Amino acid sequence: MSVPLYLHQHYVWACQNLGQPGNPFIAHVLQEADKNNKIGWTKGITLKIAGNNHLVPVQRVTDDDLPALASVLCNAVFVTGLDLRCNVLTDAGAKHMATFLQENSTLRYLNLMFNDIGTSGAELIATALHRNETLMCLRMTGNKIGNKGGMFFASMLQNNSTLEKLDLGDCDMGTQCLIAIATALAQNKSVKAINLNRPLLYSQEEETTVHVALMLKNNSSLVELHLRKHEMKNFGVERLCEALYENSCLRYLDLSCNKITRDGVKFLGELLKRNQTLEILDLNANRIEDDGAMYLSEALASYNSTLQALSVVSNNISGKGLVALSDAMKTNMKLSYIYIWGNKFDEATCMAFSELIQTGRLKPDCTDVDPYEVDGHVHLAELSHSLQKHYHWTPSCGEVTNKDANASLAIAAASEH
């Protein structure tokens, strides 16, 4: 279908027809899209109408702005992505978006993270996805949909066969819907990446981790799994490792901000000796200490040949464990990204990582430390690099150039463009 008018002109007319004042922020984004595509839209584009990432304040998108925007998008088949993060959309806006998703056949990427969508809005969007056959990535992070809202998405996963990436982090989901989602994923063949960060759990029995482990034994499509802030302890890690011996597809495992100690990492070390699939392991903000670092180092130095990125930020590791990890990198040529800030650096640590960087074994943009020298002694400064550097924001100018390991939900085949 050809489109005779530019996006901005469509938007002006839609606002006039609906009797709604135009949002200058939306108008500006559409004008910029028109400028960048003067020769015509030969491939899909993503409209970035995010309420953050701006050097000057913008008029954030509200529920009333969506009907006119949806009218524009219905006639713009070349728009395959829509980023509406960090605006002020509520359940009323979710209703407009759900109607659009039921009618639209081109949108593949939708980012609604950090709006004010609740349980009823989650129900409307999830219900729309029962019928939608084109959307491949949905990000709902930070919308407080609750346990009931999460159940609607669990139900959707039993029917939808198109969605590849689903981000439900920080949505105040509970035990019931996490178990339901895990049960649905045991049968779902399309989802490649899912974020279940920071649920509200009130039990110490780790039931949700057990069900996630059972899912991993049967799932043959999931390549990225985020379980940050799950109150996970060594028992839960052991269950996950048992499952991953039978799983041959998971490539990115995020266990950051849990309660994993050296005993839990011992199971991970044994797993890495045999697992030939895992590529990214995030253990940020646990407490693995030197013994845990030694378990990982042993596996990486002599056995594992697939792990590419490791984060052990803020794990109470001292020089002994950190030097062991640096030594492992001298024999393991596959491990290319390592993040260590927040541990106990001694002179041996600083010398070891300085040597890795100076010899070219560790590239400066693949770690979060930068060596410098004062009075003949080497120290390490912090760099703003991490596995999830661009999870909440993207640069306001230009594109993200390095997506190898510093952007969450990026390891699966990109579907937002």
N, C-alpha and C positions, 0 to 999 in steps of 0.2 A: 504493500500500500504506500503510495507516494504522499508526501505531506507538502502542500503548496505554500504554507505559511511558516514563519519562524516561530519558535517556542514562545518568545516574549509577546508577540502579537496575539497568539492564541490565548495567552494568559490574560491580556488586557480585555479581549472580547469576552472571555469566560466570566471575569469579574463583573463586567457591565451587564451581561445577561442574567447573572445571579443577584445583581444589586448589592454586591459586596465590595468593600474597599480593598484595593490590592495591597499585598504585603511587599514593601520595598525590598526586603531581603530576598524573597522568592523572585521578584522581578529582576533583581541584579544578577542572581545566579543564572536565570534563563537568558538574559542578555549576554552574559559571558559565554554561555554554551553556544549561542548563535554566532558570536564572534569567532570562536575556536573552530567552527564547522561551516565556514562560508562556502566551501566547495561541495558541501553536501555530506550527509551522514552515511558513510560507507560501512561503518561497524557500530556496534552497540556502545552507548555512553552511559556513565553513571552521573546523575545529578547530585551534587554534594551540597545539601541544604542543612548542614550540621550547625547547631546553635553555639558550638564552641569553636576553637581554632581561629578566632578572629582577633586582629589587633585592635579593632574598634568594636564597640557594642553593636549588635544587630537586633532587629525586631524578630524575635523568635516565632516560629510557626505555631499557630493555635489550631484548635478544632475547626474554627470557622474558615480557616485558609484552605482546608483540604478539598472541599468540593470543586473549587476552581482549578486547583492543581491537578486533581484527578481528571477533570475534563480535558486538560491539556495532554496528560499522559495517555488518555484513551486514544488520542489521534497521533501519538508519537511512538510508533512501533520501534524506533531506533533507541529509545530509552530503555535500557535493560537493567539499570541499577538506580536505587533511590536511597540516599542517606539522610535520614531525618533525626539523627541522634541529638540528644541534649536540647530538645525543644520543650514545649509545654502541652503536649498532646495528652488527652485524657481518654476515658472510655468512649466519649462521644466521637472523638477523632478516630478511635479504633473501629467504630461502626462504619465510618466513611471508608477507612482503609480496607475493611473486610469486604464491603460492597465492591470496591475497586478490584480486589484480588479475585473475586468470583467472576468478574467480567473480563479482566485483563489476561492476555495470552502471551505477553512478551517479557514482563518483569521477572528477572532471575535473582536479583539481590535486593533485600530490604533491611535497612538498619533503623530500628526504633529504640535503640538502647538509651536509657536514662531519660525517659519521659515519665508521665504520671498515669500510665495505663494500669488498671487494676484487674480484678477477677472477671468482671463481665466483659471487659475489653478483650481479655485473653480468650474467653469463650468464643467471642465473635470471630477473632482472627483464626483460631484453631479450627473452628467450624468451616470457615472459608477455605482452609487448606485441605479439607476433605475432598473438595471439588477442584481446586487449582492444580494444574498439571505442569506448570512452568517454573514456579519459584524454587530456587535451589539453595538459597542461603537466607536465613532469618535470624536477626539478632535482637533479642528482647531484654538484654542485660539491664538490671537496675530498675525495671518496672515491677512494682510490688504486687505481683499476680497471686501470690500465696499458694498454699497447698491445693486449693480447689482449682485455681487457674492452671496449675501444673498438671492436674489430672486431665484437663481438656487437651493439653498437648500430648499427653501419654496416649489418649484415645486417638488423636490424629495420627500418631506414628504407626498405629495398627492398620491404617488405611492408605495413607499417603505413600507413594512410591517414587516421588520426585525429589523431595527435600534431601540435600546432601549435608548441609551445615545448620545446626541449631544451637543458638547461644541463649541459655537460660540461667546464667550466673547472676547472683545477687538478686534473686526474684522472691526471696522469702518462702521458698518451697519447703515442704516437710517430708517426714519419713514415708508417708503413704504414697505421695506422688513420685518420689525417687524410686521406690520399689516398682511402681507401675511403669515408669519410663524404662527402667532396666528390663522389666518383663517384655515390654514392647520391642525394645532393641534386640532382644534375643531372636526375634523373628524378622525384624525389619532388615531389608537387604540394600537400602539406598543411603542411609545416613553414614557419612564418612567422618564427621567431626561433631562432637557435642561438648558443651560447657555446662557443668552442673555445680559451679562454684558457690560456696557459702550458703548452703541450705540452713534451715533452722532445725537442729536436731537436739532432742532432749534426753536421748538414751545413750548409755555408755556401752551398749552391746554391739555396736557396729553392724546392725542388721542391713543397713543400706549398702555398705561395702561388700558384705557377703553376697547380696543380690547382684551387685555390679560384677563381682567375680564370676558368678554363675552365668551372667550374660556373656562375658568375655569368652567363656568356654564354647559357646554356641555361635556367637556373632562372627561373620566372615567378611564384614565390610568396613567396620569402624577402624579408622587409622589415627584418630586424635581424640583424647579423652582428658578432660580437666576436672579434677577432684580437689580443688583448693578449699581449705577451711572445712573439712569434713570431720574434724575431731578424730582423724584416723590415727590409730596406734599400731604397735607391732603386729598384733593379731590380724588386723585388717590388711596390712602389707603382705603378710604371709598368705592370706587367702588370694589376694590379687596375683602374687607370684605363682601360686599353684595353677591358677587359671591361665596365666600367660605362657606356661610351658606348653599348653595345648593351642594357643592362639598364634597365628602366623601372619596377622595383618596389622596389629597396632604398632604405630611408628612414633607417636608422641604421647607421653604419659606425664601428666602434671599432678604431682603430689605435694605441692608447695603449701606452706602454712598449716601443717598438721602437727602431730605429736609423735613423729617417727624418731626413734633413737638408733643407736648403733646395732642393737639386736634386730631391728626391722630392716636396716640396710644390709645386714648379713644375708637375708633372703634375697634382696635385690642383687647383691654381688654374685650369689650362686645362679640367679636367673641370667645375668649378663654373660656368664660363662657359656651358657647353652643357647640363649636367645639370639637369633640371627635376623631379627626384624626391627627391634626398637632403635630409633634414631635420635630421639630427643627425650631427655629425662630431667625433670624439674623438681629438685628437692629443696628449693629455697625456703628459708625460715622453718626448718625443723631443728633437731638437735642430734646430729649424727656423730659429732666429735671426731677425734683422731682415729678411733677404731673403725668407725663407719667409713671414713675416707680411705683407710687402708684396705678395707674389703672391696671398695670400688676400684682402687688402684690396682689391686691384684688381678681382678677380672679384666680390667682394661689393658693392662700391660701384657698379659700372656694369653688371653682367651678371646675377648670380644673384638670383632672387626666391623661392627655395624654402627655403633653409637657415634653420632656426629656432634651432639651438643649436650653439655652437662652444666647444671646450675646447682651449686652448693652454697649460695649466698646465705650469710647469717646462720651458721650451723655450729658455732662454738668449736671450730677446728683450729688447731694451733699449727706451728711450723712443721711438726712431724708429719701430719696428715696432708698438709698443703704441698710440701716438697715431694711426698709420695705421688700425689696427683700429677705434679709437673714431670716427675720421672716417667710416669706411665705414658705421657704424651711423647716422650722421646722414642718410644718403641711402637706406640700405637699411632699410625699415621692417619687413621680415619677420624679420630676425635679432633675437631677443628674449632669448636666453640667451648669455652669454659668460663664460668662466672663465679668469682670467689670473694667478692667484697663482703665486709661485715664479719669476717673471721679474725683470728688473732695472728697478725703478721709479725714475724721476727725477721732478722737479717737474712737468714737462710731462705725464707720464703721470697723475700724481695729479690734476692740474687737469682733464685731459680726461675721466677717468672720474667725477670728482666732478660735473662739469657734466652728464654723461649722466644721472646719478642724480638730481640736483637738479631738472633740467628734466622728469623723468618719462619720458625716453626709455628708460632702463634701470631696471627695478624692483629694489628692494633684494634680493628673494628670487630674482632671476634672475641673480645674479652672486656671486662669492666674495670681493668686496672691499667695504669700507665706509669712506667718507671721514671724516676727522676733522681738526681744525685745532689746531695748536700754534704759538704765537708768530707768528701770521700766515701760517704755511706749512701747506699741505694735505698730508696723508699718507693712506695706505690701510692699513686693518687687514684681517686675514683673517676671512672668514665660513666656516662649515662647510657650504657648499653645493657640490655637484658633480653631474656627470652620473650618478653611481652612488652617491648618498648612502645609499640604502636597499637596497643590493645584499646586504650581509651581515646587516643587522639592520633591524627596524622598531620604531617607538616602543612602549614597554610599556604606554602609556596612550593610548587613542584611535587614530584612523586616520591614515594619511599623507594630508595634505590636498592637497599639491601633487605630482602625479605627472607633470607635463608633460615634464620632462626630467631629473629627478634620481633616477630609479629604473630600473635595468637591466631588460631584458626586459619593458618596460611599454608600448612604443610599439605593438606588435601588439594586436589586439582582446583585451581581458581575458577570460581563460577560467578564472580561478581561482574565480569566484563563480558 
